């Protein structure tokens, strides 16, 4: 990276896109992930250059980026190609709420907006603390979060934390530290034994079909199924480790766990 702050940034995942917009630094973005939908205007303002585990390398290089922002080992092959082409790349790897806040602060520092980023992160932290402190009736509902349906994959670290902040109890808390999806694969019998009161599902961009959950062998006696508490949470607001999860994603969890009574 020869210029500081970088003038031309490509974002290969959506959370850095949203963060730069929130910091007022969106004019630096010259290319985005095809999954970027927040804020809505990004779809018409920025060219799309990648999916999640694949990217149009020639298109990225043609944009002459000063910096490319990537996420996790899943984008390692893309990163390797860009590094070989002489592009500066920063790879984030946040998997929990603290990591999300650190990402915001780090990205802010990288674009010369450290003070704004600190205020943004502090605002999110205060919001989370306020929601966590809200009085809730006992007992805390036990929650199973399903990130994928075949095989069954439970929620990643930040999702588990947000469930607790919302006043719930993660039904499978021992899996929250497992970063790789393959390490969060669970047996249907394990979920049945955990007997969650609420099932939250976000099938990684695929529409959730509650009937398929209800029809699983032996699941009819799970309290969440018996009481019709299966709720879809849209992937863009919960499966990206960034501002969306701390705002709309958390709000969706709160609403699912504590529905307003008519």
Secondary structure, 3 states (H helix, E strand, C coil): CCCCCCCCEEECCHHHHHHHHHCCCHHHEEEEECCCCCCCCHHHHCCEEECCCCECHHHHHHCCCCEEEEECHHHHHHHHHHHHCCCCEEEECCCCHHHHHHHHHHHHHHCCCHHHHHHHHHHHHHHHHHHHHCCCCCCCCEEEEEEEECCEEECCHHHHHHHHHCCCEECCHHHCCCCCHHHHECCHHHHHHHCCCEEEECECCECCCHHHHHCCCCHHHCHHHHCCCEEECCHHHHCCCCHHHHHHHHHHHHHHHCCCCC
